[in-house]
Amino acid sequence: MHPELAADLGQLPELLEETRQRALAFLETLDERPVLAPAGPSAVIEPAVAPLAEEGGGVRAALAEFEQRWEPRLSASAGPRYFGFVTGGATPAALAGDWLTSAVDQNSNSSLDPAGQQLERETVGWLRELFGLSEAHRGTFVSGATMSNTVGLAIAREWLGERLGVDVAEDGVGALGRVRVLSGSAHSSVAKALSVLGLGRTALRTVPALPGREAVDVAALERALAEAEGPCVVVANAGTVNTVDFDDLRAIAELRERYGFWLHVDAAFGAFAALSPEHAALVAGLDLADSVCVDLHKWLNVPYDSAVQFTRRPDLQARVFQNAAAYLGPLSEHPDLVHLTPENSHRLRALAAWFTLRAYGRSGHREIVERCIAGARTLGAEVARIDGLELLAPVRLNVVCFSLTADPTPERLAALAAELADDAFLTPTRYAGRPALRAAFSNWRTTEADVRRTAEALARAVRKLTA
């Protein structure tokens, strides 16, 4: 054994303790460190690339260099005022589960070594119950919402072949001919998935939304379905990125009875509305979908990367992703996970989710969801009171979408966001053709004090920008 490896193995308890202290020091400073660090022009300057050393020096040398060169450049994305994108944190239980995931280092895809995939199936069952899905849905863990949408649409692609009497998995996507994918406000990952799957970005057809909304106009969708030649895929939204708008899933499912399309629902974070009695009606009909995307490193607050994909047709899923090799498990009525996603191997992602669900149960995660919703409402009310800002949409769930009342150019909004960087991180968007900013609440640490601090910083930044 290499001497540095041998030395580190002999000192492993001490080295893990030093790493634990380093991790705790980072977490304990989340509230004080700039949310987006480092601020200013240096943020765009990459550090010089260091050459790979012939002799590394072991764990302590790596820890020291990380602390000096890289940790100061990391954002406080795990903290309570990182409102960019839709970013959760890691609950204490999820963090413990993720550490153990690396320690036990399981590849959970095969029944030849079954404990990992058995744990994953238990966790999927808990999530299915959490989101109000029936046992007709089977689920698998994937890396994120983009992969979840890709897997769901891959199953839809196979369903199109089934309807047309061709085998896409065997003969290729060319056997399908022209494909239509209809959606009102599809996330950008849907077009990316269509590109990966060989269906092409131009297969996606945007259907008009309701006036002043991002939710699809169901009447317009019916007209598009009536005009389509052959079976289609409909991508419905349960929580759009800009305003968390929800399509009428029940009404869309009723159209399926007449037009026979595949219904995929992108519920990346909107599915968590099911946890709040006040908002559960927003996802009524989710169980009627043929496939569902839910992202877990958002509102479940487990570490990156983690998402789940559900479908009513695991048989078609296995037809797409089956992998024939003697050392892999059999392709049966309940196929091993290796036959259900693009990955032949993946870490035991389910363990972090298992830990947080087991530790806090339904009520603990309901409290996180409802506290985030309350925080978004409060910030939305504060934005409406700040002279120089205006809300662009109602706060339906956990996102506040707003802009400057005067001269809302991308440059001015970027300057406003940069002024906030020490206190909060918001990301730019465009809503109804207008440049805007959005604040997404999904971190378990966020409190009323964080909302007040963000609102005060926002008011100061607007005054400075408009002075």
HELIX and SHEET records of a PDB file:
HELIX    1   1 PRO A    3  GLY A   10  1                                   8    
HELIX    2   2 LEU A   12  GLU A   28  1                                  17    
HELIX    3   3 PRO A   41  VAL A   44  5                                   4    
HELIX    4   4 GLY A   58  GLU A   65  1                                   8    
HELIX    5   5 PHE A   66  TRP A   70  3                                   5    
HELIX    6   6 GLU A   71  ARG A   73  5                                   3    
HELIX    7   7 PRO A   92  VAL A  104  1                                  13    
HELIX    8   8 ALA A  115  LEU A  130  1                                  16    
HELIX    9   9 ALA A  145  LEU A  164  1                                  20    
HELIX   10  10 VAL A  168  ASP A  171  1                                   4    
HELIX   11  11 VAL A  173  LEU A  176  5                                   4    
HELIX   12  12 SER A  188  VAL A  196  1                                   9    
HELIX   13  13 ARG A  201  ALA A  203  5                                   3    
HELIX   14  14 VAL A  218  GLU A  227  1                                  10    
HELIX   15  15 LEU A  249  TYR A  259  1                                  11    
HELIX   16  16 GLY A  270  LEU A  275  5                                   6    
HELIX   17  17 ALA A  280  VAL A  283  5                                   4    
HELIX   18  18 LEU A  286  LEU A  288  5                                   3    
HELIX   19  19 LEU A  296  TRP A  299  1                                   4    
HELIX   20  20 PRO A  314  PHE A  321  1                                   8    
HELIX   21  21 LEU A  337  HIS A  339  5                                   3    
HELIX   22  22 ALA A  350  ARG A  385  1                                  36    
HELIX   23  23 PRO A  410  GLU A  419  1                                  10    
HELIX   24  24 GLU A  448  THR A  466  1                                  19    
SHEET    1   A 7 ARG A 138  VAL A 142  0                                        
SHEET    2   A 7 ALA A 307  THR A 311 -1                                        
SHEET    3   A 7 SER A 291  ASP A 295 -1                                        
SHEET    4   A 7 TRP A 262  ASP A 266  1                                        
SHEET    5   A 7 VAL A 233  ASN A 237  1                                        
SHEET    6   A 7 VAL A 181  SER A 183  1                                        
SHEET    7   A 7 LEU A 204  THR A 206  1                                        
SHEET    1   B 4 LEU A 389  LEU A 391  0                                        
SHEET    2   B 4 VAL A 399  LEU A 404 -1                                        
SHEET    3   B 4 ARG A 434  ALA A 440 -1                                        
SHEET    4   B 4 THR A 427  TYR A 431 -1                                        
END                                                                             
